[in-house]
Amino acid sequence: MTRRVTFKFRLYTAADTQNSVQALANLTSLCHEHLEGRFEIEVVDVFREPKRALADGIRMTPTLVKLSPAPIQKIVGTLCQTQRVLQMLGLDIIAA
């Protein structure tokens, strides 16, 4: 029996700005549609944790980081172009 891979994401946001809220909504929708039961999302507010964001190399928000499975990928923006986001994260093969 094969083990199901869990996708781990970290989304860097700027409090409840429109773009950050939209990015979280888009990511959540994408995950529920394509990775149901196989994802974890951590949200990091750069206003609350600025040193962490800088240490992680985050210069713009919203920024999504796919932590696992490897390779690590980063996407900046609201994640509104679903097909492009799937391709950049290597999920387009799973969605097909």
N, CA, C and O atoms as a GROMACS GRO file, in nm:
protein
  384
    1MET      N    1   0.084  -0.118   0.000
    1MET     CA    2   0.000   0.000   0.000
    1MET      C    3   0.089   0.125   0.000
    1MET      O    4   0.183   0.133   0.079
    2THR      N    5   0.060   0.220  -0.086
    2THR     CA    6   0.142   0.341  -0.093
    2THR      C    7   0.097   0.442   0.011
    2THR      O    8  -0.021   0.455   0.043
    3ARG      N    9   0.195   0.514   0.062
    3ARG     CA   10   0.168   0.616   0.162
    3ARG      C   11   0.126   0.745   0.092
    3ARG      O   12   0.189   0.786  -0.006
    4ARG      N   13   0.022   0.807   0.142
    4ARG     CA   14  -0.025   0.933   0.083
    4ARG      C   15   0.065   1.047   0.128
    4ARG      O   16   0.095   1.060   0.247
    5VAL      N   17   0.106   1.127   0.033
    5VAL     CA   18   0.195   1.239   0.060
    5VAL      C   19   0.114   1.357   0.112
    5VAL      O   20   0.010   1.391   0.056
    6THR      N   21   0.162   1.419   0.219
    6THR     CA   22   0.100   1.540   0.272
    6THR      C   23   0.177   1.660   0.220
    6THR      O   24   0.300   1.666   0.231
    7PHE      N   25   0.105   1.754   0.164
    7PHE     CA   26   0.165   1.877   0.113
    7PHE      C   27   0.162   1.980   0.224
    7PHE      O   28   0.059   2.005   0.286
    8LYS      N   29   0.278   2.041   0.249
    8LYS     CA   30   0.290   2.141   0.355
    8LYS      C   31   0.319   2.276   0.292
    8LYS      O   32   0.415   2.292   0.217
    9PHE      N   33   0.233   2.372   0.325
    9PHE     CA   34   0.244   2.506   0.271
    9PHE      C   35   0.260   2.607   0.383
    9PHE      O   36   0.205   2.589   0.492
   10ARG      N   37   0.334   2.713   0.355
   10ARG     CA   38   0.344   2.827   0.447
   10ARG      C   39   0.309   2.950   0.364
   10ARG      O   40   0.372   2.977   0.262
   11LEU      N   41   0.209   3.024   0.410
   11LEU     CA   42   0.165   3.144   0.341
   11LEU      C   43   0.200   3.265   0.426
   11LEU      O   44   0.151   3.280   0.539
   12TYR      N   45   0.284   3.352   0.372
   12TYR     CA   46   0.322   3.476   0.439
   12TYR      C   47   0.223   3.584   0.397
   12TYR      O   48   0.206   3.610   0.278
   13THR      N   49   0.159   3.645   0.495
   13THR     CA   50   0.057   3.746   0.468
   13THR      C   51   0.091   3.876   0.540
   13THR      O   52   0.179   3.882   0.625
   14ALA      N   53   0.019   3.981   0.502
   14ALA     CA   54   0.031   4.111   0.567
   14ALA      C   55  -0.103   4.140   0.634
   14ALA      O   56  -0.187   4.213   0.580
   15ALA      N   57  -0.122   4.083   0.751
   15ALA     CA   58  -0.245   4.097   0.829
   15ALA      C   59  -0.366   4.058   0.744
   15ALA      O   60  -0.366   3.953   0.680
   16ASP      N   61  -0.467   4.142   0.745
   16ASP     CA   62  -0.589   4.109   0.670
   16ASP      C   63  -0.606   4.198   0.548
   16ASP      O   64  -0.718   4.238   0.515
   17THR      N   65  -0.495   4.230   0.481
   17THR     CA   66  -0.504   4.307   0.358
   17THR      C   67  -0.579   4.227   0.253
   17THR      O   68  -0.584   4.104   0.259
   18GLN      N   69  -0.636   4.296   0.158
   18GLN     CA   70  -0.718   4.231   0.056
   18GLN      C   71  -0.641   4.121  -0.018
   18GLN      O   72  -0.694   4.011  -0.036
   19ASN      N   73  -0.519   4.148  -0.060
   19ASN     CA   74  -0.441   4.047  -0.133
   19ASN      C   75  -0.410   3.926  -0.046
   19ASN      O   76  -0.414   3.812  -0.094
   20SER      N   77  -0.380   3.948   0.080
   20SER     CA   78  -0.350   3.836   0.170
   20SER      C   79  -0.473   3.750   0.194
   20SER      O   80  -0.465   3.627   0.192
   21VAL      N   81  -0.587   3.814   0.216
   21VAL     CA   82  -0.712   3.740   0.236
   21VAL      C   83  -0.747   3.661   0.111
   21VAL      O   84  -0.789   3.545   0.120
   22GLN      N   85  -0.729   3.721  -0.005
   22GLN     CA   86  -0.758   3.654  -0.131
   22GLN      C   87  -0.664   3.535  -0.153
   22GLN      O   88  -0.708   3.429  -0.196
   23ALA      N   89  -0.537   3.553  -0.123
   23ALA     CA   90  -0.441   3.444  -0.140
   23ALA      C   91  -0.476   3.325  -0.050
   23ALA      O   92  -0.471   3.210  -0.095
   24LEU      N   93  -0.512   3.351   0.074
   24LEU     CA   94  -0.549   3.242   0.165
   24LEU      C   95  -0.676   3.171   0.116
   24LEU      O   96  -0.684   3.049   0.120
   25ALA      N   97  -0.773   3.248   0.071
   25ALA     CA   98  -0.897   3.188   0.020
   25ALA      C   99  -0.867   3.103  -0.104
   25ALA      O  100  -0.919   2.992  -0.117
   26ASN      N  101  -0.785   3.154  -0.195
   26ASN     CA  102  -0.752   3.080  -0.316
   26ASN      C  103  -0.674   2.952  -0.284
   26ASN      O  104  -0.701   2.847  -0.341
   27LEU      N  105  -0.578   2.962  -0.192
   27LEU     CA  106  -0.500   2.845  -0.154
   27LEU      C  107  -0.588   2.740  -0.088
   27LEU      O  108  -0.578   2.621  -0.119
   28THR      N  109  -0.673   2.783   0.002
   28THR     CA  110  -0.762   2.690   0.071
   28THR      C  111  -0.854   2.619  -0.028
   28THR      O  112  -0.872   2.498  -0.021
   29SER      N  113  -0.910   2.694  -0.121
   29SER     CA  114  -0.997   2.635  -0.222
   29SER      C  115  -0.921   2.536  -0.310
   29SER      O  116  -0.969   2.426  -0.336
   30LEU      N  117  -0.803   2.574  -0.354
   30LEU     CA  118  -0.719   2.487  -0.437
   30LEU      C  119  -0.688   2.357  -0.363
   30LEU      O  120  -0.698   2.249  -0.421
   31CYS      N  121  -0.651   2.368  -0.237
   31CYS     CA  122  -0.616   2.249  -0.158
   31CYS      C  123  -0.736   2.158  -0.138
   31CYS      O  124  -0.725   2.036  -0.151
   32HIS      N  125  -0.852   2.216  -0.107
   32HIS     CA  126  -0.972   2.133  -0.088
   32HIS      C  127  -1.013   2.064  -0.217
   32HIS      O  128  -1.064   1.952  -0.215
   33GLU      N  129  -0.992   2.130  -0.329
   33GLU     CA  130  -1.030   2.073  -0.457
   33GLU      C  131  -0.932   1.967  -0.507
   33GLU      O  132  -0.974   1.866  -0.564
   34HIS      N  133  -0.802   1.988  -0.486
   34HIS     CA  134  -0.702   1.900  -0.546
   34HIS      C  135  -0.625   1.814  -0.446
   34HIS      O  136  -0.562   1.716  -0.485
   35LEU      N  137  -0.629   1.849  -0.318
   35LEU     CA  138  -0.548   1.776  -0.219
   35LEU      C  139  -0.628   1.741  -0.094
   35LEU      O  140  -0.572   1.736   0.015
   36GLU      N  141  -0.754   1.716  -0.109
   36GLU     CA  142  -0.841   1.693   0.006
   36GLU      C  143  -0.780   1.592   0.104
   36GLU      O  144  -0.746   1.480   0.068
   37GLY      N  145  -0.766   1.637   0.230
   37GLY     CA  146  -0.713   1.551   0.335
   37GLY      C  147  -0.564   1.528   0.330
   37GLY      O  148  -0.510   1.449   0.408
   38ARG      N  149  -0.493   1.598   0.239
   38ARG     CA  150  -0.349   1.575   0.224
   38ARG      C  151  -0.270   1.705   0.227
   38ARG      O  152  -0.169   1.717   0.158
   39PHE      N  153  -0.315   1.803   0.305
   39PHE     CA  154  -0.243   1.930   0.307
   39PHE      C  155  -0.246   1.993   0.446
   39PHE      O  156  -0.336   1.969   0.527
   40GLU      N  157  -0.145   2.074   0.469
   40GLU     CA  158  -0.137   2.157   0.591
   40GLU      C  159  -0.099   2.297   0.546
   40GLU      O  160  -0.010   2.314   0.461
   41ILE      N  161  -0.166   2.397   0.602
   41ILE     CA  162  -0.135   2.536   0.570
   41ILE      C  163  -0.100   2.609   0.698
   41ILE      O  164  -0.178   2.611   0.794
   42GLU      N  165   0.018   2.668   0.700
   42GLU     CA  166   0.060   2.754   0.810
   42GLU      C  167   0.058   2.898   0.757
   42GLU      O  168   0.112   2.926   0.650
   43VAL      N  169  -0.004   2.987   0.831
   43VAL     CA  170  -0.009   3.127   0.792
   43VAL      C  171   0.082   3.207   0.884
   43VAL      O  172   0.071   3.198   1.006
   44VAL      N  173   0.171   3.286   0.823
   44VAL     CA  174   0.263   3.370   0.899
   44VAL      C  175   0.233   3.515   0.863
   44VAL      O  176   0.247   3.556   0.747
   45ASP      N  177   0.192   3.592   0.961
   45ASP     CA  178   0.165   3.734   0.942
   45ASP      C  179   0.297   3.810   0.959
   45ASP      O  180   0.355   3.810   1.068
   46VAL      N  181   0.344   3.874   0.853
   46VAL     CA  182   0.474   3.941   0.858
   46VAL      C  183   0.473   4.062   0.951
   46VAL      O  184   0.579   4.107   0.994
   47PHE      N  185   0.355   4.115   0.983
   47PHE     CA  186   0.348   4.226   1.078
   47PHE      C  187   0.369   4.176   1.221
   47PHE      O  188   0.424   4.248   1.304
   48ARG      N  189   0.327   4.055   1.247
   48ARG     CA  190   0.345   3.997   1.381
   48ARG      C  191   0.480   3.929   1.397
   48ARG      O  192   0.533   3.922   1.508
   49GLU      N  193   0.536   3.878   1.286
   49GLU     CA  194   0.663   3.806   1.291
   49GLU      C  195   0.758   3.857   1.183
   49GLU      O  196   0.798   3.781   1.095
   50PRO      N  197   0.794   3.985   1.189
   50PRO     CA  198   0.879   4.041   1.082
   50PRO      C  199   1.018   3.979   1.075
   50PRO      O  200   1.072   3.961   0.966
   51LYS      N  201   1.076   3.946   1.189
   51LYS     CA  202   1.210   3.886   1.188
   51LYS      C  203   1.209   3.748   1.123
   51LYS      O  204   1.303   3.711   1.053
   52ARG      N  205   1.104   3.673   1.147
   52ARG     CA  206   1.093   3.541   1.086
   52ARG      C  207   1.081   3.553   0.934
   52ARG      O  208   1.146   3.480   0.860
   53ALA      N  209   0.998   3.647   0.889
   53ALA     CA  210   0.981   3.667   0.745
   53ALA      C  211   1.114   3.706   0.681
   53ALA      O  212   1.150   3.653   0.576
   54LEU      N  213   1.186   3.797   0.741
   54LEU     CA  214   1.316   3.838   0.687
   54LEU      C  215   1.415   3.723   0.688
   54LEU      O  216   1.489   3.703   0.592
   55ALA      N  217   1.418   3.647   0.796
   55ALA     CA  218   1.509   3.533   0.805
   55ALA      C  219   1.476   3.427   0.700
   55ALA      O  220   1.565   3.357   0.651
   56ASP      N  221   1.348   3.417   0.664
   56ASP     CA  222   1.306   3.320   0.563
   56ASP      C  223   1.317   3.376   0.421
   56ASP      O  224   1.282   3.308   0.324
   57GLY      N  225   1.366   3.499   0.409
   57GLY     CA  226   1.387   3.558   0.277
   57GLY      C  227   1.261   3.610   0.211
   57GLY      O  228   1.255   3.622   0.089
   58ILE      N  229   1.161   3.642   0.290
   58ILE     CA  230   1.034   3.692   0.237
   58ILE      C  231   1.041   3.843   0.230
   58ILE      O  232   1.060   3.910   0.331
   59ARG      N  233   1.024   3.897   0.110
   59ARG     CA  234   1.033   4.041   0.088
   59ARG      C  235   0.901   4.101   0.042
   59ARG      O  236   0.882   4.223   0.048
   60MET      N  237   0.808   4.015  -0.004
   60MET     CA  238   0.678   4.061  -0.054
   60MET      C  239   0.569   3.969   0.000
   60MET      O  240   0.592   3.852   0.028
   61THR      N  241   0.449   4.025   0.013
   61THR     CA  242   0.334   3.945   0.053
   61THR      C  243   0.221   3.969  -0.045
   61THR      O  244   0.213   4.075  -0.107
   62PRO      N  245   0.135   3.872  -0.059
   62PRO     CA  246   0.145   3.737  -0.004
   62PRO      C  247   0.248   3.652  -0.080
   62PRO      O  248   0.263   3.665  -0.202
   63THR      N  249   0.317   3.567  -0.007
   63THR     CA  250   0.410   3.471  -0.064
   63THR      C  251   0.375   3.333  -0.013
   63THR      O  252   0.364   3.311   0.108
   64LEU      N  253   0.358   3.240  -0.105
   64LEU     CA  254   0.333   3.101  -0.070
   64LEU      C  255   0.461   3.022  -0.086
   64LEU      O  256   0.532   3.035  -0.186
   65VAL      N  257   0.492   2.940   0.014
   65VAL     CA  258   0.606   2.849   0.007
   65VAL      C  259   0.553   2.707   0.022
   65VAL      O  260   0.488   2.673   0.121
   66LYS      N  261   0.582   2.624  -0.079
   66LYS     CA  262   0.551   2.481  -0.068
   66LYS      C  263   0.674   2.417  -0.004
   66LYS      O  264   0.781   2.412  -0.065
   67LEU      N  265   0.657   2.369   0.118
   67LEU     CA  266   0.769   2.312   0.193
   67LEU      C  267   0.793   2.165   0.161
   67LEU      O  268   0.908   2.120   0.153
   68SER      N  269   0.686   2.092   0.143
   68SER     CA  270   0.700   1.950   0.108
   68SER      C  271   0.577   1.905   0.033
   68SER      O  272   0.468   1.959   0.052
   69PRO      N  273   0.594   1.807  -0.052
   69PRO     CA  274   0.718   1.737  -0.081
   69PRO      C  275   0.815   1.825  -0.160
   69PRO      O  276   0.777   1.925  -0.221
   70ALA      N  277   0.943   1.785  -0.157
   70ALA     CA  278   1.048   1.858  -0.227
   70ALA      C  279   1.019   1.860  -0.376
   70ALA      O  280   0.952   1.768  -0.425
   71PRO      N  281   1.064   1.957  -0.447
   71PRO     CA  282   1.148   2.068  -0.405
   71PRO      C  283   1.063   2.182  -0.348
   71PRO      O  284   0.944   2.194  -0.376
   72ILE      N  285   1.128   2.265  -0.268
   72ILE     CA  286   1.062   2.383  -0.214
   72ILE      C  287   1.035   2.479  -0.329
   72ILE      O  288   1.121   2.501  -0.414
   73GLN      N  289   0.915   2.535  -0.330
   73GLN     CA  290   0.874   2.630  -0.434
   73GLN      C  291   0.816   2.754  -0.368
   73GLN      O  292   0.755   2.745  -0.262
   74LYS      N  293   0.836   2.871  -0.431
   74LYS     CA  294   0.777   2.996  -0.382
   74LYS      C  295   0.697   3.061  -0.493
   74LYS      O  296   0.736   3.061  -0.610
   75ILE      N  297   0.582   3.117  -0.454
   75ILE     CA  298   0.498   3.192  -0.546
   75ILE      C  299   0.453   3.319  -0.475
   75ILE      O  300   0.406   3.314  -0.361
   76VAL      N  301   0.468   3.432  -0.542
   76VAL     CA  302   0.424   3.560  -0.488
   76VAL      C  303   0.296   3.599  -0.559
   76VAL      O  304   0.286   3.590  -0.681
   77GLY      N  305   0.197   3.643  -0.482
   77GLY     CA  306   0.073   3.691  -0.541
   77GLY      C  307  -0.049   3.630  -0.476
   77GLY      O  308  -0.040   3.561  -0.375
   78THR      N  309  -0.164   3.658  -0.536
   78THR     CA  310  -0.292   3.616  -0.478
   78THR      C  311  -0.333   3.473  -0.514
   78THR      O  312  -0.435   3.424  -0.466
   79LEU      N  313  -0.256   3.407  -0.598
   79LEU     CA  314  -0.281   3.268  -0.637
   79LEU      C  315  -0.413   3.252  -0.713
   79LEU      O  316  -0.478   3.148  -0.705
   80CYS      N  317  -0.450   3.356  -0.786
   80CYS     CA  318  -0.580   3.355  -0.855
   80CYS      C  319  -0.577   3.277  -0.986
   80CYS      O  320  -0.682   3.240  -1.037
   81GLN      N  321  -0.460   3.253  -1.042
   81GLN     CA  322  -0.450   3.175  -1.166
   81GLN      C  323  -0.425   3.029  -1.129
   81GLN      O  324  -0.311   2.983  -1.124
   82THR      N  325  -0.533   2.959  -1.103
   82THR     CA  326  -0.525   2.824  -1.047
   82THR      C  327  -0.437   2.731  -1.127
   82THR      O  328  -0.351   2.664  -1.070
   83GLN      N  329  -0.454   2.725  -1.259
   83GLN     CA  330  -0.376   2.632  -1.340
   83GLN      C  331  -0.227   2.663  -1.331
   83GLN      O  332  -0.144   2.572  -1.323
   84ARG      N  333  -0.194   2.790  -1.333
   84ARG     CA  334  -0.053   2.829  -1.324
   84ARG      C  335   0.004   2.793  -1.186
   84ARG      O  336   0.117   2.746  -1.176
   85VAL      N  337  -0.073   2.816  -1.081
   85VAL     CA  338  -0.029   2.780  -0.946
   85VAL      C  339  -0.006   2.630  -0.937
   85VAL      O  340   0.095   2.585  -0.883
   86LEU      N  341  -0.100   2.552  -0.991
   86LEU     CA  342  -0.083   2.406  -0.990
   86LEU      C  343   0.045   2.364  -1.061
   86LEU      O  344   0.118   2.278  -1.013
   87GLN      N  345   0.072   2.425  -1.176
   87GLN     CA  346   0.193   2.393  -1.251
   87GLN      C  347   0.318   2.432  -1.173
   87GLN      O  348   0.412   2.353  -1.165
   88MET      N  349   0.319   2.550  -1.117
   88MET     CA  350   0.438   2.597  -1.045
   88MET      C  351   0.467   2.513  -0.921
   88MET      O  352   0.582   2.499  -0.881
   89LEU      N  353   0.362   2.458  -0.862
   89LEU     CA  354   0.381   2.375  -0.743
   89LEU      C  355   0.400   2.227  -0.777
   89LEU      O  356   0.417   2.144  -0.688
   90GLY      N  357   0.395   2.197  -0.907
   90GLY     CA  358   0.411   2.058  -0.948
   90GLY      C  359   0.288   1.974  -0.920
   90GLY      O  360   0.297   1.852  -0.910
   91LEU      N  361   0.172   2.039  -0.908
   91LEU     CA  362   0.049   1.968  -0.878
   91LEU      C  363  -0.037   1.943  -1.000
   91LEU      O  364  -0.139   1.875  -0.991
   92ASP      N  365   0.002   1.997  -1.114
   92ASP     CA  366  -0.079   1.981  -1.234
   92ASP      C  367  -0.088   1.835  -1.277
   92ASP      O  368  -0.186   1.795  -1.339
   93ILE      N  369   0.012   1.756  -1.246
   93ILE     CA  370   0.010   1.613  -1.278
   93ILE      C  371  -0.092   1.542  -1.191
   93ILE      O  372  -0.164   1.454  -1.238
   94ILE      N  373  -0.099   1.582  -1.064
   94ILE     CA  374  -0.196   1.522  -0.972
   94ILE      C  375  -0.337   1.558  -1.011
   94ILE      O  376  -0.428   1.476  -1.005
   95ALA      N  377  -0.356   1.685  -1.053
   95ALA     CA  378  -0.489   1.734  -1.087
   95ALA      C  379  -0.542   1.675  -1.216
   95ALA      O  380  -0.663   1.673  -1.239
   96ALA      N  381  -0.453   1.628  -1.301
   96ALA     CA  382  -0.495   1.578  -1.434
   96ALA      C  383  -0.573   1.448  -1.423
   96ALA      O  384  -0.615   1.393  -1.525
   0.00000   0.00000   0.00000
